[in-house]
Amino acid sequence: QTCALPICPPLNRAALDALRARQIDVREPPPGGAGLTIDFAAVATTMTEAETKSLLQPLVEHIADLGLARVPVGDELCALCSRMPSLVRLDLRKTQVTTQGVQRLAGLTQLKELVLAQTRLDDQAVDAILTLPALTKVYVWNSGLANEAIARLRQKQGLTVDAGDTPPAKALEVEGELKFVNELPLPGQKPPPPEVAAALQPVNDVRS
């Protein structure tokens, strides 16, 4: 386990057991890994914000990847996330998070990937997103951001912005145009050599 604090508190095993008892996916890192991965996907719609906060509170120093997609949480949960010094990925897709919640994430200096698709943002959220120093990818489709705000995000060097408008990938290979050539001679022309004539014989010619 690792954390970004000078002195990392011991991992709370009872808190891990409480998450697993609630059918929440918890993956511990290998030796030298970057912290806990916690995903609420299996029970997202059955959670409350109070219960979610209570389960995560004892582990804030150890969480590196947190999936809260579709959990009915909002800006208060973002305040708790802002206290996760090791957090590198945060999925808030289809939550009740607004621009105020994103503003509360400003202290996450390790955060590299942020999923804000289908949230409730306005264009002021762009300023908060741009303050995240380590951010390399953000998902903002159906988040409420105007095209001009998305364009501002895309001006930041090193930041990939997925707004649901990514053009289709180019084909690696393109077949040339098919051309059909009749090699049989026209009337009055010299017949083709025997080997060519044999190759032009139909394979499914059945004579009764």
C-alpha positions, -999 to +999 in steps of 0.1 A: +000+000+000+011+036-006-002+070+001+009+106-005+011+114+032+045+117+050+033+091+075+008+067+061-017+053+086-022+015+087-049+000+064-082-004+083-090-041+077-125-037+093-133-010+069-124-033+040-145-060+054-175-036+057-172-027+020-170-063+009-200-072+032-220-046+012-209-063-021-187-035-031-156-045-052-124-039-033-090-047-048-058-043-028-026-034-046+003-058-051+035-050-031+047-016-042+013-008-058-005+025-058-034+020-033-069+006-032-093+002-061-129+005-049-159+002-073-196+006-063-209-006-097-227-037-084-247-019-058-247+017-071-284+024-071-290+009-037-265+032-019-272+064-001-247+093+001-245+089+039-237+052+037-212+058+010-194+084+030-194+063+061-179+033+043-151+054+026-142+076+055-118+052+072-099+045+040-094+080+025-056+079+028-054+046+008-078+050-021-062+053-056-091+044-079-127+051-069-157+042-090-189+059-080-208+058-113-246+059-108-243+062-070-268+089-059-241+111-044-234+148-050-211+176-040-206+165-004-190+133-015-166+154-036-155+171-004-146+137+010-128+127-022-107+159-019-091+143+012-078+113-007-041+122-014-034+090-034-064+093-057-054+090-094-088+080-110-123+091-100-155+081-118-185+103-110-205+094-141-242+098-138-241+112-103-256+144-089-223+162-089-224+199-099-197+225-106-194+231-069-184+195-064-157+197-091-144+229-074-139+209-042-115+185-060-089+212-066-065+198-040-061+164-057-026+168-070-023+131-081-055+128-100-049+117-136-083+106-149-117+122-141-151+109-154-178+136-153-201+123-180-238+127-174-233+150-144-248+185-138-220+210-147-220+245-160-192+262-179-175+274-147-165+238-141-138+242-167-118+265-145-118+239-117-109+211-140-079+231-154-065+236-119-059+198-115-021+196-122-017+159-130-049+155-150-044+137-184-079+126-193-114+139-186-148+126-198-174+153-201-201+140-225-236+150-216-223+169-186-238+202-194-207+219-207-212+240-238-191+235-269-171+266-262-162+253-227-151+220-241-129+238-266-112+256-237-104+223-221-089+210-253-065+239-254-047+225-224-016+206-236-014+170-224-051+168-216-073+144-235-110+154-235-137+129-243-169+148-251-186+120-270-177+136-303-145+117-311-143+111-349-143+074-361-108+059-363-093+057-397-090+022-413-055+008-412-059-007-447-082+001-476-089-023-503-085-010-539-114-007-563-124-041-577-122-043-615-138-071-635-120-078-668-133-101-695-103-118-710-123-137-736-115-124-772-140-104-791-155-119-823-129-119-850-099-117-826-072-142-821-082-168-795-063-168-762-035-193-755-046-227-742-035-221-706-056-189-705-086-205-721-084-233-696-083-209-667-114-191-680-135-223-681-164-221-655-159-245-626-196-250-621-205-258-658-227-289-658-237-303-691-266-328-693 
